Amino acid sequence: MAVTINTFFLLISLLLVAIFVLFKPMDIETYDNNDTAMLELKAFQLYDIGSEGLRMMLQGSFGKRYRDCYEVYDINYSSKTDHEQQHMAAKAAVYRNHILYLSGDVVYKKGEDFVFRSDEAQYDENHHTAMTIGAFELKNNEGVFKGYELQYNSEADTIRAKTVSALYYISKAN
């Protein structure tokens, strides 16, 4: 039995078609490099010291630096602007585009007599504003205030909120 060249090419063609139909390409899993931290820190303290003294202090139990943001857990942040101390603390924070997003037992303090607490907040460095969406409790030298959607501008020292209940401190007149 003689095999012709046509039969040979027909067998090769059938073999290639069978390989093409029966074999599936491998699924290779790709990774998004944006989700890979460029730097990780554990139990850290960062300080920014200038000619006028301590400008900023940042502490955390764990932190990650990504290409476009920072994540910090158990954050404790203090800064001194215009001779007044500003302090923020929370269980978790994300810093992106000059905005600090805080969540879990948020505490914001400015000076000696201004403190608000919330479950979440965000602080915009460019506009010097702190905001909450949910409930908050604010204490200052005038009283205790509870409400929703706090907006505080630390530069202009203005406060806005919704559904506020207040307990004012009235000083006794002599």
C-alpha positions as CSV (number, residue, x, y, z in Angstrom):
1,M,0.0,0.0,0.0
2,A,1.6,3.2,-1.1
3,V,1.0,6.4,0.7
4,T,0.7,9.4,-1.5
5,I,1.8,12.9,-0.6
6,N,-1.9,14.0,-0.6
7,T,-2.7,11.4,2.1
8,F,0.2,12.5,4.2
9,F,-0.9,16.2,4.1
10,L,-4.5,15.1,4.8
11,L,-3.3,13.2,8.0
12,I,-1.2,16.1,9.1
13,S,-4.2,18.5,8.6
14,L,-6.5,16.2,10.6
15,L,-4.0,16.0,13.4
16,L,-3.7,19.8,13.6
17,V,-7.4,20.3,13.5
18,A,-7.8,17.8,16.3
19,I,-5.1,19.6,18.4
20,F,-6.9,22.9,17.8
21,V,-10.3,21.6,18.7
22,L,-9.4,19.3,21.6
23,F,-6.7,21.2,23.5
24,K,-7.7,24.3,25.5
25,P,-5.2,27.1,26.2
26,M,-4.1,27.5,29.8
27,D,-5.7,30.3,31.9
28,I,-2.9,32.3,33.2
29,E,-3.9,34.4,36.2
30,T,-2.8,38.0,35.9
31,Y,-2.2,40.3,38.9
32,D,-3.1,43.9,39.2
33,N,0.1,45.7,40.3
34,N,-2.0,48.5,41.9
35,D,-3.0,46.1,44.6
36,T,0.6,45.3,45.6
37,A,2.0,47.5,48.4
38,M,5.2,49.2,47.6
39,L,6.1,49.6,51.3
40,E,4.8,48.0,54.5
41,L,5.4,49.2,58.0
42,K,4.6,47.6,61.4
43,A,4.4,49.5,64.7
44,F,5.8,52.7,63.2
45,Q,6.2,56.4,64.2
46,L,7.0,59.1,61.6
47,Y,8.0,62.6,62.5
48,D,8.3,65.8,60.4
49,I,10.6,68.3,62.2
50,G,11.3,71.7,60.8
51,S,13.1,74.8,62.0
52,E,10.1,75.8,64.1
53,G,9.9,72.4,65.8
54,L,7.6,69.3,65.4
55,R,5.2,69.9,62.5
56,M,3.7,66.4,62.2
57,M,3.7,63.1,63.9
58,L,2.1,59.9,62.6
59,Q,1.8,56.6,64.4
60,G,0.2,53.3,63.4
61,S,0.2,49.6,64.1
62,F,0.4,48.7,60.4
63,G,0.8,50.8,57.3
64,K,1.0,50.2,53.5
65,R,2.0,52.5,50.8
66,Y,0.6,52.0,47.3
67,R,1.2,53.8,44.1
68,D,-1.7,56.2,44.6
69,C,-2.6,56.0,48.4
70,Y,-1.6,55.0,51.9
71,E,-3.4,52.7,54.3
72,V,-2.8,53.0,58.1
73,Y,-4.3,50.9,60.9
74,D,-4.7,52.2,64.4
75,I,-3.7,55.7,63.2
76,N,-2.7,58.5,65.6
77,Y,-1.9,61.7,63.7
78,S,-0.9,65.1,65.1
79,S,0.0,68.3,63.3
80,K,0.7,71.8,64.4
81,T,-0.7,74.5,62.1
82,D,-1.0,78.2,62.9
83,H,0.2,77.6,66.5
84,E,-2.7,75.3,67.2
85,Q,-2.4,71.5,67.7
86,Q,-4.6,69.3,65.6
87,H,-5.0,65.6,66.3
88,M,-6.9,62.7,64.6
89,A,-7.2,59.1,65.6
90,A,-9.1,56.1,64.2
91,K,-8.9,52.3,63.7
92,A,-8.2,52.6,60.0
93,A,-7.4,55.4,57.5
94,V,-6.8,55.8,53.8
95,Y,-4.9,58.8,52.5
96,R,-5.5,59.7,48.8
97,N,-5.3,63.0,46.9
98,H,-4.8,65.1,50.0
99,I,-7.9,63.6,51.7
100,L,-7.7,61.4,54.8
101,Y,-10.6,58.9,55.1
102,L,-11.0,57.7,58.7
103,S,-13.1,54.9,60.0
104,G,-13.8,53.2,63.3
105,D,-13.8,55.2,66.6
106,V,-12.8,58.4,64.9
107,V,-11.6,61.2,67.2
108,Y,-10.7,64.7,66.0
109,K,-9.2,67.3,68.4
110,K,-8.2,70.9,67.7
111,G,-6.6,72.9,70.5
112,E,-7.6,72.3,74.1
113,D,-11.4,72.5,73.9
114,F,-12.7,71.2,70.6
115,V,-13.3,67.4,70.1
116,F,-15.6,65.5,67.9
117,R,-16.2,61.7,67.8
118,S,-17.8,59.6,65.0
119,D,-17.7,56.2,63.4
120,E,-16.3,57.7,60.2
121,A,-14.9,61.0,58.9
122,Q,-12.8,62.6,56.2
123,Y,-10.4,65.4,56.4
124,D,-9.5,67.5,53.3
125,E,-6.0,69.0,53.7
126,N,-6.5,71.6,50.9
127,H,-9.8,73.0,52.2
128,H,-9.0,72.4,55.9
129,T,-12.4,70.7,56.4
130,A,-13.4,67.7,58.5
131,M,-16.7,66.0,57.6
132,T,-18.8,63.1,58.8
133,I,-21.8,61.5,57.0
134,G,-23.3,59.7,60.0
135,A,-23.8,60.5,63.6
136,F,-21.3,62.6,65.6
137,E,-20.7,64.0,69.1
138,L,-18.9,67.4,69.4
139,K,-17.7,68.9,72.7
140,N,-16.2,72.4,73.0
141,N,-16.2,75.1,75.6
142,E,-19.8,76.1,74.7
143,G,-21.4,72.6,75.3
144,V,-22.0,69.2,73.9
145,F,-23.6,68.8,70.5
146,K,-24.9,65.6,68.8
147,G,-26.2,65.3,65.2
148,Y,-25.5,64.1,61.7
149,E,-23.4,65.2,58.8
150,L,-20.9,67.5,60.5
151,Q,-18.9,69.9,58.4
152,Y,-16.1,71.7,60.2
153,N,-13.7,74.2,58.5
154,S,-10.7,74.5,60.8
155,E,-9.3,77.5,59.0
156,A,-12.5,79.6,59.2
157,D,-13.6,77.9,62.4
158,T,-17.2,77.3,61.1
159,I,-19.4,74.3,61.9
160,R,-22.5,73.0,60.0
161,A,-24.6,69.9,60.9
162,K,-28.0,68.4,60.5
163,T,-30.5,67.2,63.2
164,V,-28.5,68.7,66.1
165,S,-29.3,68.4,69.7
166,A,-27.3,70.5,72.1
167,L,-26.5,70.9,75.8
168,Y,-25.2,74.4,76.3
169,Y,-22.9,75.5,79.1
170,I,-24.2,78.8,80.5
171,S,-21.9,80.7,82.8
172,K,-23.3,82.3,85.9
173,A,-23.5,86.1,85.7
174,N,-22.1,87.9,88.7
